[in-house]
Amino acid sequence: MIDAMHEPQCLNSKQNPFLIIATNPRFLIALICYFTFASSANAQVVHSSDDQSGNGNFTIGPDYKTDPDLTDRGNPKGRSFEFSMKLADSKIFRGDDKTLDPKKDVRVKRKIFVYVPAAYEDGTEAPILVTFDGPSRFDLVRNALDNLTISKDPNRKLPAFIAIAVQNGGNDSYGSQRGLEYDTMSGRHARFINDEVLPAVLEDAKIKAAYPNIAFTNDPWGKGVMGCSSGGAAALTIGWFRPDLFRRLITYSGTFVDQQDDDAPEENDYPLGAWEYHSSMKLIEKSEKKPLRIFTHVSENDLRSKDPASTYHNWVMANKRTAAVLKAKGYDYRFVFSKATRHCDRKVFEHTLADTLVWMWKDYKPE
């Protein structure tokens, strides 16, 4: 958990409590904080600023626990659905791009998982959250919806968004369909989700039978995306290139490195792929600020964490640089650094995802 554990007056255990007492009239709070952090064996969260918006940099770990709001607490359940989309039927990702490596398998069809929370009222235009590499952490998202859409705490409540998990097109890295979809610097994936996946959800026979008047909002502030690794890069890229469609972005262990295919047409404009967001071209720094709300995370032992910058492949460096430039540019952003964890570590999701979702949907109001 993040927000529940953060108190602006509580600093870290390396500070001298007597100096704090001498300069802070609320010395008792400082003293309690000092001994609490010094003796606690529980996970710590250290916030880098006193920003009451919840924005900023957080450090968590090395101990982790599952947020109760990400477990089954016996609250009313929504409805789950699953259907498939054939790649050959797509006008955007057919699985036959010339950049694909013929040795890497491409799925014949991709699965789509949908969860409609109990709090959703048929006929209303629902906000949505699309997650990548489906089903991925869909179980945690479902539990968060069950528990937090009915929360009595206005500061810890979720709108009744419909969750949609989209399976990737197959395989990984250079020359793969997954890499084409997730690591390419363009608005193509955003068009695929918006123009093909979302209509397919609304037209699915089983979903329509259960919710005859189901509808999605057209408000880009009501449309979020979430992914890990290259799925995290995909989340940032969707919002970056199409903020008119999606504006709430969640990335864990984001692949903000040079993972774009070397023979992709987009190499002409972005030769280092997602590395260009924070370094080299410095897209975030040098571009006009976009209407986006962005969560990023990286693990202490994430991929290639010891690599020099010249490899363009250090995940820790890439995510820290991304967070720094988002802060400097004045974005609504949150960056979490998790100690003693690895790439896309499930225990990080179990510890943080409820708080991440609450922060991500903060101030959302239906049109």
C-alpha positions, -999 to 999 in steps of 0.1 A, spaced: 0 0 0 12 35 -6 -13 63 3 -24 47 36 12 44 48 24 79 38 24 106 64 41 138 52 57 144 86 72 110 88 106 108 72 131 80 70 151 63 97 184 78 87 174 113 99 184 126 133 152 128 155 168 153 179 175 177 150 139 173 139 127 180 175 147 212 177 132 225 144 97 211 143 71 220 169 54 187 163 84 170 177 64 141 192 52 130 158 87 131 145 100 111 174 73 85 170 80 83 133 117 78 139 113 49 162 85 34 142 107 33 110 138 22 128 122 -8 144 96 -18 119 101 -50 99 72 -41 76 75 -26 41 84 10 41 72 37 18 92 69 15 77 98 -4 100 123 -20 77 153 -15 47 165 5 25 169 -26 -10 162 -14 -21 153 -49 -4 119 -44 20 127 -72 57 121 -68 84 95 -63 79 65 -39 102 38 -27 87 6 -13 100 -26 1 120 -47 8 90 -64 25 56 -67 8 21 -77 16 -11 -81 -4 -34 -51 -1 -67 -65 13 -86 -45 -14 -70 -68 -39 -84 -100 -23 -119 -115 -23 -136 -97 5 -170 -113 -2 -185 -83 -19 -209 -86 -48 -193 -99 -79 -196 -87 -115 -198 -107 -147 -168 -122 -165 -168 -128 -203 -143 -142 -228 -142 -143 -266 -116 -144 -294 -106 -122 -323 -90 -137 -354 -59 -118 -364 -68 -124 -401 -100 -104 -396 -81 -73 -384 -74 -44 -407 -46 -32 -384 -27 -62 -370 -32 -91 -393 0 -109 -383 16 -106 -417 38 -75 -414 71 -78 -434 91 -69 -402 80 -102 -385 106 -129 -380 92 -161 -397 107 -182 -370 85 -165 -344 50 -178 -340 20 -155 -345 -13 -163 -329 -42 -173 -351 -66 -156 -328 -63 -135 -296 -84 -139 -265 -103 -109 -250 -113 -110 -213 -140 -86 -200 -151 -79 -165 -182 -58 -159 -184 -49 -122 -216 -53 -101 -217 -15 -96 -221 -9 -134 -256 1 -144 -266 -11 -179 -272 18 -202 -247 42 -187 -215 51 -206 -189 33 -186 -153 43 -182 -129 15 -193 -95 1 -184 -77 -19 -211 -49 -41 -199 -22 -58 -221 -8 -93 -222 -42 -105 -210 -53 -119 -187 -21 -109 -168 -31 -94 -134 -68 -94 -142 -76 -112 -110 -63 -83 -90 -82 -57 -111 -115 -77 -106 -110 -77 -68 -102 -40 -68 -134 -33 -86 -155 -55 -64 -141 -38 -32 -135 -2 -42 -165 7 -64 -187 3 -32 -162 20 -8 -176 44 17 -144 64 17 -145 91 -10 -107 92 -11 -104 55 -17 -131 47 -43 -131 36 -79 -156 44 -106 -174 14 -121 -151 10 -150 -153 -20 -173 -120 -39 -174 -108 -54 -207 -77 -76 -210 -63 -81 -245 -40 -110 -253 -9 -100 -274 -4 -112 -309 23 -137 -300 60 -143 -290 83 -115 -278 110 -90 -286 124 -81 -320 106 -95 -350 76 -107 -329 39 -98 -333 39 -88 -296 69 -65 -302 53 -50 -332 22 -41 -312 38 -30 -280 73 -16 -288 66 4 -320 65 42 -317 32 50 -334 -5 53 -328 -12 20 -346 -19 1 -314 -41 28 -301 -62 26 -333 -64 -12 -329 -77 -10 -294 -101 18 -301 -114 9 -335 -114 -29 -333 -113 -42 -298 -137 -19 -281 -164 -23 -308 -159 -61 -306 -166 -60 -268 -198 -40 -274 -210 -64 -301 -202 -97 -283 -234 -117 -282 -230 -129 -246 -221 -95 -233 -251 -79 -252 -274 -106 -238 -264 -97 -202 -262 -59 -208 -284 -50 -238 -276 -13 -235 -239 -15 -226 -219 16 -237 -185 31 -233 -177 67 -226 -161 87 -254 -143 109 -229 -106 102 -232 -103 109 -194 -126 80 -189 -103 56 -209 -72 40 -193 -46 15 -203 -22 -7 -182 7 -30 -190 39 -44 -177 73 -47 -196 66 -40 -233 30 -38 -223 40 -8 -201 57 8 -231 26 2 -251 5 20 -224 27 51 -226 29 50 -264 -9 47 -267 -14 79 -246 15 97 -261 4 93 -297 -33 94 -291 -42 114 -261 -75 122 -278 -84 85 -271 -66 74 -239 -53 96 -211 -48 74 -180 -17 53 -183 -3 27 -159 31 11 -166 50 -14 -145 86 -23 -154 81 -3 -185 103 -12 -215 113 24 -222 144 10 -241 154 4 -277 132 -26 -284 116 -14 -316 123 -35 -347 154 -23 -366 136 -25 -399 104 -8 -387 94 23 -407 92 41 -374 130 38 -371 132 68 -394 116 91 -369 125 73 -336 157 54 -342 161 43 -305 125 33 -300 110 41 -265 145 52 -253 137 84 -272 110 93 -246 136 102 -219 170 103 -237 186 111 -271 156 129 -287 141 136 -252 106 135 -266 88 142 -233 111 171 -224 110 188 -258 73 182 -267 44 203 -256 29 189 -224 1 164 -232 -32 159 -212 -21 126 -196 -20 111 -161 9 86 -158 20 60 -134 54 44 -138 73 17 -118 106 -1 -119 121 -28 -97 155 -26 -81 166 -58 -99 148 -51 -131 162 -61 -165 198 -52 -173 200 -29 -143 238 -27 -145 240 -19 -183 257 13 -193 235 40 -210 253 32 -243 233 -1 -246 200 17 -245 187 -12 -226 188 -5 -188 153 -7 -175 161 10 -141 179 39 -158 151 43 -184 123 44 -158 141 68 -135 149 91 -163 113 90 -175 100 98 -140 125 127 -137 114 143 -170 77 138 -162 82 156 -129 102 184 -146 75 189 -172 48 192 -146 28 160 -154 4 144 -130 27 114 -124 36 88 -98 68 68 -99 73 37 -76 107 21 -71 104 -13 -55 133 -27 -35 144 -64 -37 121 -72 -66 125 -82 -102 109 -75 -136 71 -74 -134 72 -89 -100 37 -100 -89 42 -91 -53 47 -54 -64 13 -56 -80 -3 -72 -49 12 -45 -27 5 -14 -49 -22 -19 -75 -52 -8 -54 -35 25 -45 -23 28 -81 -59 25 -95 -73 49 -69 -47 75 -77 -51 69 -114 -89 76 -113 -86 104 -89 -109 134 -98 -126 114 -126 -162 127 -132 -184 112 -159 -194 136 -186 
